[in-house]
């Protein structure tokens, strides 16, 4: 494997000549979790890069590539992809960042770019605050770069855990942290994270549970609601009401209502988990591991009716 790697590097050296004069691009990144006051503001990052270029006669500034609100744990960022397109086109020979954390927080990917991709394309990489210049790598850099990248990766995981914990705490305090309220509820005008009953929709929810107890299947319930002209949540919240809307009731829509413990006056903690340090990947938590937070808002369905419906739905196909 080692011999193959050296061969690939040799081929890259033969295909791309080392530039004498460098056309430089400054890459700046700020995620939603970063604190600009710590000196990592976009403006400060650009200023550091421009000052560095002005101090070096072998460099010309070409462009700034800015990813604002983008996590450093993956590299599918709009400005970074544009930067790499300019590298491929030969417009950029040197990439300058404030520090390694602005470039990325995934130490495996950072190492891949620094050790393989950039050398192959003869791209000079400079991290100003880390005193790192790929043209002047020493033996200690082989240790320092991976070590700093690992620390940045650990920091991203720690931030992800803190954000998830903060959301859980707010849920336990009765705050609804979902994107849209379930059918039958709206957000309180005085407290946007508190659910209040929407009376007309709540009556429809009660009918749905009643029909199911009477033996009506979810597809038949959906058909009945469509025949009655009852608007779905999607229909009610359509941004283009004049356009023909396809927001019809379906069996799956009815099933989601019948299985939602929110109608008991409960919120579900940890139904899903967003793993921020993996680029916002959503992880589904098994139902048996859900935690119900009771009495967070007014209930629409009694516990007796709700659990009768759950037993009925688990007994046979509907």
C-alpha positions as CSV (number, residue, x, y, z in Angstrom):
1,X,0.0,0.0,0.0
2,X,2.8,2.4,0.9
3,X,4.6,1.8,-2.5
4,X,1.3,2.6,-4.3
5,X,0.9,5.8,-2.4
6,X,4.4,7.0,-3.3
7,X,3.8,6.2,-7.0
8,X,0.5,8.2,-7.0
9,X,2.4,11.2,-5.5
10,X,5.1,10.9,-8.1
11,X,2.6,10.9,-10.9
12,X,0.9,14.0,-9.4
13,X,4.3,15.8,-9.3
14,X,4.9,15.0,-12.9
15,X,1.5,16.2,-14.1
16,X,1.4,19.5,-12.1
17,X,4.3,22.0,-11.9
18,X,5.0,23.9,-8.8
19,X,4.0,27.5,-9.3
20,X,6.6,30.3,-8.6
21,X,4.0,33.0,-8.2
22,X,0.8,32.2,-6.3
23,X,-2.8,33.3,-7.0
24,X,-4.3,33.1,-3.5
25,X,-7.8,32.5,-2.3
26,X,-8.9,33.2,1.2
27,X,-11.3,30.7,2.7
28,X,-13.4,31.8,5.7
29,X,-16.1,29.9,7.5
30,X,-18.4,30.5,10.5
31,X,-21.0,28.0,11.8
32,X,-24.1,28.7,13.8
33,X,-22.3,27.3,16.9
34,X,-19.3,29.6,16.6
35,X,-18.9,32.7,18.7
36,X,-17.7,35.6,16.5
37,X,-16.5,37.6,19.5
38,X,-13.7,35.0,19.9
39,X,-11.9,36.5,16.9
40,X,-13.4,34.2,14.3
41,X,-15.8,36.6,12.6
42,X,-15.9,36.4,8.8
43,X,-14.5,40.0,8.6
44,X,-11.6,39.1,10.9
45,X,-10.8,36.0,9.0
46,X,-10.7,37.9,5.7
47,X,-8.6,40.6,7.2
48,X,-6.0,38.2,8.5
49,X,-5.8,36.6,5.0
50,X,-5.5,39.9,3.2
51,X,-2.7,41.1,5.6
52,X,-0.8,37.9,5.0
53,X,-1.0,38.3,1.2
54,X,0.1,41.9,1.3
55,X,3.2,40.9,3.3
56,X,4.3,38.4,0.6
57,X,5.4,39.5,-2.8
58,X,5.0,36.1,-4.4
59,X,1.2,36.2,-3.9
60,X,-1.7,37.9,-5.6
61,X,-5.2,38.0,-4.0
62,X,-7.9,36.5,-6.3
63,X,-11.1,36.0,-4.3
64,X,-12.6,35.3,-0.9
65,X,-14.7,32.2,-0.4
66,X,-17.1,32.6,2.5
67,X,-19.3,29.8,4.1
68,X,-21.4,31.6,6.7
69,X,-23.6,29.3,8.9
70,X,-21.9,26.2,7.6
71,X,-20.6,23.4,9.9
72,X,-17.0,22.4,9.6
73,X,-17.7,18.7,10.0
74,X,-18.3,18.1,6.3
75,X,-16.9,19.6,3.1
76,X,-20.1,19.9,1.0
77,X,-20.1,23.6,1.6
78,X,-21.1,26.0,-1.3
79,X,-18.1,28.4,-1.0
80,X,-15.6,25.5,-0.5
81,X,-16.9,23.7,-3.5
82,X,-16.5,26.9,-5.5
83,X,-13.0,27.2,-4.2
84,X,-12.1,23.7,-5.4
85,X,-13.6,24.4,-8.8
86,X,-11.3,27.4,-9.1
87,X,-8.4,25.2,-8.0
88,X,-9.3,22.7,-10.7
89,X,-9.5,25.5,-13.3
90,X,-6.0,26.8,-12.3
91,X,-7.3,30.1,-10.9
92,X,-6.1,29.4,-7.4
93,X,-2.7,28.0,-6.4
94,X,-2.7,28.9,-2.7
95,X,-5.4,28.6,0.0
96,X,-5.2,30.8,3.1
97,X,-7.2,30.3,6.2
98,X,-7.1,31.9,9.7
99,X,-6.6,28.5,11.4
100,X,-7.3,24.8,10.9
101,X,-10.7,24.9,12.5
102,X,-12.0,27.4,9.9
103,X,-11.0,24.9,7.2
104,X,-12.7,21.9,8.8
105,X,-13.3,20.0,12.0
106,X,-13.3,16.5,10.6
107,X,-9.7,15.4,11.2
108,X,-9.8,12.6,8.7
109,X,-11.0,14.8,5.8
110,X,-8.6,17.6,6.9
111,X,-5.7,15.2,6.7
112,X,-6.9,13.9,3.4
113,X,-6.8,17.4,1.9
114,X,-3.4,18.3,3.4
115,X,-1.6,15.1,2.8
116,X,-3.0,13.9,-0.5
117,X,-5.4,16.2,-2.5
118,X,-3.5,19.6,-2.2
119,X,0.0,18.1,-2.7
120,X,-1.3,16.3,-5.8
121,X,-2.7,19.5,-7.3
122,X,0.3,21.6,-6.2
123,X,-1.8,23.8,-4.0
124,X,0.0,25.7,-1.3
125,X,-2.0,25.7,2.0
126,X,-1.4,28.2,4.7
127,X,-3.0,28.4,8.2
128,X,-1.9,31.8,9.5
129,X,-2.5,31.5,13.2
130,X,-1.1,28.0,13.3
131,X,2.1,29.1,11.5
132,X,1.6,26.3,9.0
133,X,2.7,26.6,5.4
134,X,2.7,23.5,3.3
135,X,5.8,24.8,1.5
136,X,7.8,24.7,4.7
137,X,6.6,21.5,6.4
138,X,8.8,20.1,9.1
139,X,8.8,16.9,11.0
140,X,6.8,18.4,13.9
141,X,4.0,19.4,11.5
142,X,3.4,15.7,10.8
143,X,2.3,15.5,14.5
144,X,0.8,19.0,15.1
145,X,-1.6,19.0,12.2
146,X,-3.4,15.7,13.0
147,X,-3.4,16.6,16.7
148,X,-5.0,20.0,16.1
149,X,-7.5,18.4,13.7
150,X,-8.5,15.8,16.3
151,X,-9.0,18.6,18.9
152,X,-11.3,20.5,16.5
153,X,-13.2,17.3,15.8
154,X,-13.7,16.7,19.5
155,X,-14.9,20.3,20.0
156,X,-17.5,19.8,17.3
157,X,-18.8,16.6,19.0
158,X,-18.9,18.5,22.4
159,X,-20.9,21.3,20.8
160,X,-23.3,18.8,19.3
161,X,-23.9,17.2,22.6
162,X,-24.5,20.5,24.4
163,X,-27.0,21.7,21.7
164,X,-29.0,18.4,22.0
165,X,-29.0,18.6,25.8
166,X,-30.2,22.2,25.6
167,X,-33.1,21.2,23.4
168,X,-34.0,18.3,25.8
169,X,-34.0,20.7,28.8
170,X,-36.4,23.1,27.0
171,X,-38.7,20.2,26.1
172,X,-38.8,19.1,29.8
173,X,-39.9,22.7,30.6
174,X,-42.9,22.2,28.3
175,X,-41.5,23.9,25.2
176,X,-42.6,22.5,21.8
177,X,-39.4,22.4,19.8
178,X,-40.8,20.8,16.6
179,X,-41.1,22.5,13.2
180,X,-44.9,22.6,13.0
181,X,-47.6,21.8,15.6
182,X,-49.7,18.7,15.1
183,X,-53.1,19.0,13.5
184,X,-55.4,20.4,16.2
185,X,-52.8,22.7,17.8
186,X,-51.3,26.1,17.0
187,X,-48.5,28.0,18.6
188,X,-49.4,30.5,21.4
189,X,-49.0,34.1,20.3
190,X,-47.6,35.0,23.6
191,X,-45.3,32.0,23.9
192,X,-44.3,30.6,20.5
193,X,-42.9,27.4,22.0
194,X,-46.2,26.6,23.8
195,X,-49.1,24.7,22.1
196,X,-52.7,25.8,22.4
197,X,-55.8,23.9,21.1
198,X,-57.3,25.0,17.7
199,X,-60.9,24.2,18.5
200,X,-62.2,23.4,15.0
201,X,-59.3,21.1,14.2
202,X,-59.6,19.5,17.7
203,X,-63.1,18.5,16.9
204,X,-61.9,16.7,13.7
205,X,-59.2,14.9,15.8
206,X,-61.9,13.7,18.2
207,X,-64.0,12.4,15.2
208,X,-60.9,10.5,13.8
209,X,-60.4,8.7,17.1
210,X,-64.2,8.0,17.4
211,X,-64.4,6.6,13.9
212,X,-61.4,4.4,14.5
213,X,-63.1,3.0,17.7
214,X,-66.2,2.3,15.6
215,X,-64.1,0.1,13.3
216,X,-63.5,2.4,10.4
217,X,-60.0,1.9,8.8
218,X,-57.6,4.7,8.3
219,X,-58.0,4.8,4.5
220,X,-61.8,5.0,4.9
221,X,-61.4,7.7,7.5
222,X,-59.2,9.7,5.1
223,X,-61.7,9.2,2.3
224,X,-64.5,10.5,4.6
225,X,-62.5,13.6,5.5
226,X,-61.8,14.3,1.9
227,X,-65.5,13.9,1.0
228,X,-66.4,16.3,3.8
229,X,-63.9,18.9,2.4
230,X,-61.9,19.0,5.7
231,X,-58.6,20.8,4.9
232,X,-55.4,19.1,6.0
233,X,-52.6,21.0,7.9
234,X,-50.8,21.3,4.5
235,X,-53.9,22.8,2.9
236,X,-54.4,25.3,5.8
237,X,-50.8,26.4,5.6
238,X,-50.3,26.5,1.9
239,X,-48.4,29.6,0.7
240,X,-50.1,29.4,-2.6
241,X,-53.9,29.0,-1.8
242,X,-55.0,29.9,-5.3
243,X,-53.1,27.0,-6.8
244,X,-54.7,23.6,-7.0
245,X,-53.5,22.0,-3.8
246,X,-52.8,18.3,-3.5
247,X,-52.9,18.3,0.3
248,X,-55.4,15.5,0.6
249,X,-56.0,13.2,3.6
250,X,-54.3,9.8,3.3
251,X,-54.3,6.7,5.5
252,X,-50.7,7.5,6.6
253,X,-51.8,11.0,7.7
254,X,-54.6,9.5,9.8
255,X,-52.3,6.9,11.3
256,X,-49.8,9.6,12.4
257,X,-52.6,11.4,14.2
258,X,-53.9,8.3,15.9
259,X,-50.4,7.4,17.2
260,X,-49.4,10.8,18.3
261,X,-49.2,11.1,22.1
262,X,-49.2,14.9,21.8
263,X,-53.0,14.6,21.9
264,X,-52.7,13.4,25.5
265,X,-51.1,16.7,26.5
266,X,-47.6,15.2,26.3
267,X,-44.4,16.0,24.5
268,X,-42.0,13.3,23.3
269,X,-38.4,13.8,24.3
270,X,-35.7,12.3,22.1
271,X,-37.9,11.0,19.3
272,X,-35.1,11.8,16.9
273,X,-31.6,13.1,17.5
274,X,-29.7,15.4,15.2
275,X,-26.0,14.6,15.2
276,X,-24.6,18.0,14.4
277,X,-20.9,16.9,14.3
278,X,-21.8,14.6,11.4
279,X,-23.2,17.4,9.4
280,X,-26.7,17.4,10.8
281,X,-27.5,13.7,10.3
282,X,-30.9,12.8,11.9
283,X,-30.9,9.6,14.0
284,X,-34.2,8.0,14.7
285,X,-34.6,6.9,18.4
286,X,-36.5,3.6,18.9
287,X,-40.1,4.1,20.2
288,X,-39.4,2.1,23.4
289,X,-36.7,4.7,24.3
290,X,-39.0,7.7,24.0
291,X,-39.6,9.7,27.1
292,X,-43.1,11.3,27.5
293,X,-43.2,14.6,29.2
294,X,-46.7,14.9,30.6
295,X,-49.0,17.9,31.2
296,X,-47.2,20.3,28.8
297,X,-50.3,21.5,27.1
298,X,-54.1,21.0,27.0
299,X,-55.0,17.5,25.9
300,X,-57.6,16.8,23.1
301,X,-58.0,13.0,23.6
302,X,-58.4,11.2,27.0
303,X,-55.9,8.6,28.0
304,X,-58.7,5.9,27.9
305,X,-59.7,6.6,24.3
306,X,-56.1,7.0,23.1
307,X,-54.9,3.7,24.5
308,X,-58.0,1.8,23.3
309,X,-57.1,3.0,19.8
310,X,-53.5,1.9,20.2
311,X,-54.6,-1.6,21.2
312,X,-57.0,-1.7,18.3
313,X,-54.4,-0.7,15.8
314,X,-51.9,-3.2,17.1
315,X,-54.4,-6.1,16.9
316,X,-55.0,-6.4,13.2
317,X,-54.2,-4.7,9.9
318,X,-56.3,-1.7,9.1
